Amino acid sequence: MFAVRMMQLIETHADVLSEGLARKMRTAPQCQELLRKVPADELKRRSHEIYRHLGEWLTTKTESDIEERYVGLGMRRARQGVSFSTLLWAVSSTKEYLWEFLEGEGLLEQPVELIGELDLLHSLERFFDRVLYFASIGYEHEQREQTEHLRHAHVA
């Protein structure tokens, strides 16, 4: 029951979470490149989508759903000229900000049904790890495409 309440809290506070994350990123030196190269509204939409639909991503989406979404994200960030390390930092910041929010709400300190909490935590970790992996595949794919394109341009 605790896991359901936690998901509901996250999803109903998606606006607050995405706003807070945006504030955190504006002050993080590691995110300045991202903020220069990606429109602010796009960043906010992405984080809002994750927070608003996190329960769905954890329970009904398959690994191939995650792959499809985040290979595309990795490719987009590569085309935008965002460094890979900045992409990884942004995804990690999204996860860390969620933990900060839950701690601030006191949810991680209350006695809870331990098994449900552990399952949720494992699902969250697995989700964000898959996001990083699939985004990196998209990023690397786009880098190979750009390198190949440059190679052909020099030959012509």
N, C-alpha and C positions, 0 to 999 in steps of 0.2 A: 504494500500500500504506500509506503514511503516513496518508492521509485516513481509511482504514478503522480503523487503530489509534487515531487521534485520536477518532473517533466512539465506538469501543468504550470508550475511557477516559472520555469524557464520560458516556456512558450508564450505565456501571457505577458511576460516582461521583455519580450523581444525588442520592443522599441527602446526601452530603458537600457538594455544590454548593448544594442548596436550604437546608441548615442554615447554611452560610457566608453565603449571600445574605441570609438572615433576620437574622443577626448584623449584617451591614453596613447593612441597612435600619434596624435599631433605633437605630443611631448617626448616621444621616444626617438632618440637619434637614429636608431636602426630602421625606422619607418619613413624617414624623410624622403628617400628615393621613391618609395611607393606612393607617397602623397604627391610628389611632383609629377609622376608619370601616369597615375590612374585617377580618373575623376572621383571626387569625394562621394558623389551620389552612387557611383558604382560600388565603391567599397562598402558604403552603408547598406545598400541593397543586398550585397553578398552576405554580410554578417547577419543582417536581419533574417534572411532566408534560412541560414543555418540555425539560428536560435529559435525562430518561429516554428520550424518543422523538424526540430531535433528528434523528437519522439518517433516521427515517421522514418527519419534516416536510420535510427537505431533499431527499429522493430520491423519495418516492412520493406525497406529498400535492400536490394541485393548488392553484393560486391560489384557486379557489373553496372548497376545504377550509379554507384559511387565512382567507378572507373570512368563511365561516360561523362559525368559532370566534371570531374576534377582533372582528367586528361585535357579536356577543353579549357579549363581554367589555367592549367600550366602553359598551354599553347598561347593563350591570350596574354598572359603576363610576359612571356618571352617576346611576343610581338610588340608589346608595349615597352620593352627594354628594361624590365624589372629584373634585377639580379636574382639568381636562384636563392642565395642566402636571405635576401629580403623577403622573398616569397615564403620561405620556411619560417622566418621570424613572424610574419603576419599571421600565419596559421597557428603557430604556437601561442601568439598573443591572444588570439581568439579563444583558444582553450583556456589559457591562464586567466583571462578576464572572467570567464564563466565560473571558474573555481573561486575567484575573489568575490564574485556576486553571491554565490552560494554560502561562502563563509560569512559574508556580511549579513546574510539573512538568518544566520545561525543554524542552518540546516545540517551542516557537517559536524556539529557539536552535540546534537541531541541524541539520546539513545534511540536506535532505530532497529528495524528488522535487518540484521546484518547481511543475510544472504541476498536480499533484494538490493541493498545498497552496493554490495560487491559486484553483483551482476550489472548494475547500472554503470558503475565506475569502469568495469571492464569493457562494456559496450562503448562508452565514451572514448576511452583510450584507443580501442580498436578502430573506431570511426575516424578519429583525427589522424591516426597513423596511416590509415588507408588514403585519406585525403592527401597527406604529404607524399606518399608513394605515387599515387596516380597523377598528382599535379607535376611531380618530377618527371614522369614519363612524358607527359605532354610538353613540358618545358624542353626536355632533351630532344624530342621529336622535332619541335620547331627549330631548335638550334641546328639540327642536321639538315633540315629543309633550307634554312638560310645559308648554311655553308655550301650546300649543293647548288643553290641558286647563284651564289657568288662565283663558284667554280665554273659554272656554265657561262656566266657573263664575261669572265676573263678569257674564256676560250673563243667566244664569238667576236 
